Amino acid sequence: MNMEKDLNRIASPHVRLPAPTPWPVVLAFGAALVFAGLLTAEGLSLVGGVLVVAGCVGWFRDVLPHEKHEAIPTEKEIAQITTEHRDVKHMTFAPEVSRLRLPVEIYPVTAGIKGGLAGSVAMAALASVYGLLHGSIWYPINLLAAVVHADPLQLTRDYLLAFHANLFLVASFLHVVTSMLVGLLYGVMLPMFPRRPIILGGLIAPFIWTGLLYATLDTINPLMAKNIDWIWFAISQIGFGAVAGLIVVRQEKIMTRQFMPFAVLAGIEMAGMHDKTEEAPGDQQ
């Protein structure tokens, strides 16, 4: 008898599942009202108690004496067996090169330098906004220059908010040189990460640089570590990296130097350089 029921269940185009019920949600909501009323009003607990009783009764009726089910129609699905095997794509560079050196194309070093200079403008703009929020546009400029060119005893708030020509020149020099060096570093690193320069420059590098300075600046320059705002510092680094990455992406890629035979580089004709499948004129007879 049980075997017949199992066969009918298999042959049936429907499947029996537990019927949906709203009573668990009603019970939970009522319990929440009961406890909320203990802190607010007694009436709220009273309403919650009614919902708790209704939820319990309704839930019990759905499962006792027999659990309620509903028939869900099923459709027979034919599984398509596919493979994830990918064909190997052969890249053609030159007939004399049997193995390519990857990546085939990279961004030039000059792209990183251009990106660094463009990023320095974005960083300067964000630093100016930070300075205006602190009372003067000269605040971040003087703070940067004070790293190497200021007496610590003179670095009062009024001194940092005022304009100083010598500090402006020092800060500009430090900012431009540092930006060019970081851009040059981007140009050197981009051949290792040729596909995602924006992620490298806009996220990975700024977070690494910010974390490194956060851990060491208190030892290198306690004065700057005391006055720096790390949130704005991270924002300015992200702005620098994002703009630098965008500039790099827009630059034209160059071909990497491939490993080619010396005879090919020297332009020497020698046996074995051409395809062996080619027929000589005398072989056609």
Legacy VTK file of the C-alpha trace (Angstrom):
# vtk DataFile Version 3.0
C-alpha trace
ASCII
DATASET POLYDATA
POINTS 285 float
0.000 0.000 0.000
2.791 2.414 0.878
4.553 1.491 -2.368
1.468 2.463 -4.359
1.359 5.859 -2.618
5.018 6.440 -3.434
4.461 5.559 -7.086
1.450 7.862 -7.301
3.496 10.633 -5.715
6.261 10.184 -8.274
3.850 10.072 -11.199
1.845 13.097 -9.977
2.568 16.437 -11.703
2.297 18.167 -8.301
4.443 18.228 -5.184
3.033 18.610 -1.656
4.645 21.332 0.434
3.759 22.844 3.837
1.051 25.439 3.386
2.067 29.061 4.024
0.791 30.568 7.263
0.905 34.135 8.668
0.479 33.133 12.305
4.197 32.919 13.286
4.588 36.546 12.209
1.472 37.538 14.171
2.816 35.756 17.242
6.209 37.459 16.976
4.644 40.895 16.469
2.350 40.375 19.449
5.254 39.366 21.679
7.145 42.503 20.615
4.130 44.653 21.539
3.848 42.964 24.924
7.416 43.861 25.887
7.172 47.317 24.298
4.108 48.034 26.428
6.089 47.348 29.588
8.103 50.483 28.830
5.391 52.646 27.272
1.687 51.975 27.938
-0.371 49.112 29.337
-2.780 49.244 26.404
0.017 48.325 24.026
0.764 45.193 26.064
-2.937 44.327 26.038
-3.094 44.488 22.239
0.095 42.452 22.063
-1.382 39.812 24.335
-4.438 39.447 22.086
-2.161 39.004 19.078
-0.068 36.424 20.945
-3.159 34.345 21.747
-4.477 34.664 18.196
-1.095 33.702 16.752
-0.801 30.635 18.985
-4.334 29.420 18.208
-3.960 30.000 14.466
-0.540 28.349 14.350
-1.751 25.309 16.297
-4.717 24.873 13.981
-2.355 24.817 10.986
-0.261 21.951 12.381
-2.657 20.018 14.624
-4.009 17.375 14.359
-2.436 17.201 10.866
-0.091 19.591 9.150
-1.676 21.486 6.302
-0.154 21.095 2.843
-0.740 22.507 -0.607
-0.098 21.022 -4.030
2.408 22.902 -6.155
2.447 22.106 -9.889
5.792 21.011 -11.236
7.295 21.141 -14.691
9.709 18.651 -16.087
12.994 20.350 -16.923
15.531 18.873 -19.266
19.019 19.724 -18.026
21.384 20.851 -20.735
24.827 19.404 -20.162
27.438 21.989 -21.078
31.135 22.275 -20.554
33.121 25.230 -19.244
36.152 24.300 -21.278
37.571 27.346 -23.007
39.416 27.307 -26.266
42.957 28.560 -26.205
43.317 31.740 -28.221
46.639 32.049 -29.959
48.000 35.570 -30.256
49.888 36.440 -33.398
52.761 38.862 -32.965
55.472 37.851 -35.394
56.135 34.552 -37.183
59.639 34.421 -35.707
58.401 34.664 -32.093
57.325 31.275 -30.744
56.519 32.468 -27.206
55.095 35.865 -26.282
56.177 37.850 -23.277
53.054 38.970 -21.392
51.641 41.512 -21.148
51.960 42.312 -24.829
50.971 45.972 -24.291
51.631 48.155 -21.248
51.280 51.788 -20.269
54.442 53.848 -20.692
56.269 55.379 -17.742
55.351 58.842 -18.970
51.696 57.945 -18.431
52.369 57.572 -14.723
54.164 60.921 -14.581
51.272 62.684 -16.341
48.846 60.986 -14.006
50.882 62.072 -10.987
50.844 65.726 -12.064
47.097 65.601 -12.730
46.526 63.895 -9.399
48.503 66.627 -7.628
45.966 69.181 -8.878
43.089 67.094 -7.506
44.861 66.662 -4.178
45.555 70.401 -3.968
41.868 71.146 -4.582
40.769 68.765 -1.810
43.415 70.202 0.529
42.107 73.710 -0.184
38.592 72.630 0.778
39.972 71.142 3.982
41.800 74.402 4.698
38.681 76.515 4.162
36.793 74.337 6.617
39.516 74.998 9.177
39.517 78.756 8.703
42.125 79.407 6.007
43.225 77.992 2.692
46.840 78.384 3.835
46.452 75.939 6.744
47.308 72.700 4.832
50.019 74.503 2.844
51.769 75.789 5.953
51.354 72.440 7.674
53.027 70.650 4.765
55.894 73.112 4.574
56.368 73.041 8.345
57.602 69.477 8.036
61.011 70.713 6.841
60.965 74.486 7.086
59.602 75.921 10.312
60.397 76.359 13.964
58.079 74.140 16.055
57.745 76.898 18.642
56.208 79.205 16.028
53.545 76.778 14.841
50.576 78.312 16.572
47.117 78.233 15.035
47.327 81.896 14.006
50.687 81.211 12.361
49.300 78.265 10.367
46.270 80.250 9.203
48.324 83.158 7.851
50.064 83.403 4.468
53.853 82.953 4.398
55.642 83.204 1.070
58.560 81.014 2.107
56.276 78.240 3.355
54.179 78.485 0.188
57.230 77.969 -2.033
58.496 75.065 0.057
55.058 73.393 0.114
54.637 73.808 -3.642
58.043 72.287 -4.295
57.378 69.336 -1.981
53.929 68.749 -3.461
55.032 68.793 -7.110
58.142 66.681 -6.565
56.322 64.122 -4.430
53.486 63.878 -6.945
55.921 63.304 -9.802
57.749 60.627 -7.823
54.503 58.857 -6.951
53.416 59.134 -10.590
56.744 57.651 -11.633
56.139 54.831 -9.172
52.739 54.257 -10.790
54.409 54.055 -14.183
56.831 51.437 -12.886
54.092 49.386 -11.186
51.540 49.523 -13.984
53.310 46.879 -16.109
52.621 44.472 -13.233
48.953 45.561 -13.043
48.120 46.562 -16.626
44.378 45.888 -16.538
43.141 47.812 -13.470
45.134 51.047 -13.081
42.176 52.880 -11.512
41.754 50.262 -8.787
45.482 50.239 -8.123
45.831 54.021 -8.097
42.470 54.989 -6.608
42.037 52.389 -3.868
44.931 50.037 -3.203
47.832 52.500 -3.243
46.067 55.274 -1.221
45.040 52.861 1.534
48.532 51.353 1.722
50.163 54.791 1.777
47.732 56.155 4.386
48.153 53.132 6.629
51.939 53.292 6.350
52.061 56.962 7.313
49.515 56.487 10.105
51.752 53.857 11.675
55.054 55.732 11.275
54.344 59.486 11.160
54.275 59.830 14.937
57.908 58.731 14.937
58.990 60.552 11.770
57.292 63.888 12.489
55.271 64.110 15.733
54.328 67.720 14.981
52.557 66.858 11.730
51.008 63.726 13.233
49.463 65.898 15.943
47.801 68.316 13.502
46.884 66.073 10.564
43.294 64.990 9.915
43.544 61.383 8.750
40.072 61.243 7.226
40.796 64.193 4.951
44.267 62.824 4.298
42.770 59.535 3.054
40.196 61.415 0.941
42.916 63.489 -0.693
44.967 60.365 -1.413
41.971 58.651 -3.016
41.306 61.743 -5.120
44.935 61.794 -6.221
44.924 58.111 -7.125
41.571 58.172 -8.928
42.543 61.120 -11.134
45.970 59.639 -11.792
44.379 56.339 -12.785
41.945 58.037 -15.169
44.766 59.912 -16.850
46.804 56.739 -17.214
43.886 54.841 -18.766
43.542 57.485 -21.461
47.173 57.141 -22.514
48.117 55.006 -25.497
49.705 51.666 -24.670
53.055 50.598 -26.033
54.298 47.159 -27.042
56.569 45.315 -24.657
59.947 44.138 -25.830
59.573 40.546 -26.974
62.201 37.821 -26.908
63.189 37.559 -30.552
66.105 35.651 -32.088
69.294 37.612 -32.549
69.189 36.988 -36.294
65.743 38.593 -36.516
66.860 41.617 -34.486
69.979 41.961 -36.639
68.070 41.439 -39.905
70.126 38.417 -40.964
68.685 35.881 -43.397
69.442 32.339 -42.263
68.133 28.814 -42.735
65.193 27.748 -40.586
63.690 31.224 -40.190
60.782 30.589 -42.548
57.926 28.137 -42.296
59.019 24.650 -43.321
55.656 23.948 -44.944
56.353 26.441 -47.718
57.267 24.732 -50.971
60.265 25.759 -52.977
59.726 26.647 -56.665
61.583 23.482 -57.766
59.349 21.190 -55.676
56.281 21.921 -57.789
57.601 19.897 -60.727
LINES 1 286
285 0 1 2 3 4 5 6 7 8 9 10 11 12 13 14 15 16 17 18 19 20 21 22 23 24 25 26 27 28 29 30 31 32 33 34 35 36 37 38 39 40 41 42 43 44 45 46 47 48 49 50 51 52 53 54 55 56 57 58 59 60 61 62 63 64 65 66 67 68 69 70 71 72 73 74 75 76 77 78 79 80 81 82 83 84 85 86 87 88 89 90 91 92 93 94 95 96 97 98 99 100 101 102 103 104 105 106 107 108 109 110 111 112 113 114 115 116 117 118 119 120 121 122 123 124 125 126 127 128 129 130 131 132 133 134 135 136 137 138 139 140 141 142 143 144 145 146 147 148 149 150 151 152 153 154 155 156 157 158 159 160 161 162 163 164 165 166 167 168 169 170 171 172 173 174 175 176 177 178 179 180 181 182 183 184 185 186 187 188 189 190 191 192 193 194 195 196 197 198 199 200 201 202 203 204 205 206 207 208 209 210 211 212 213 214 215 216 217 218 219 220 221 222 223 224 225 226 227 228 229 230 231 232 233 234 235 236 237 238 239 240 241 242 243 244 245 246 247 248 249 250 251 252 253 254 255 256 257 258 259 260 261 262 263 264 265 266 267 268 269 270 271 272 273 274 275 276 277 278 279 280 281 282 283 284
